[in-house]
């Protein structure tokens, strides 16, 4: 790069219905948190509406 210090922001919108999907997202979140080019990231799994939780009919 030419000295440009731009940082990126990342939005993670991925399924997290089973442990395999959650593990995959956790690895991504860990990698993003260690990446100096990433200013911040938003992971949808941490921002769920509790009113929509529960069994699907």
Secondary structure, 3 states (H helix, E strand, C coil): CCCCCCCEEEEECCCCCCHHHHHHHHHHHHHHHHCCCEEEEEEHHHCCCHHHCCCCC
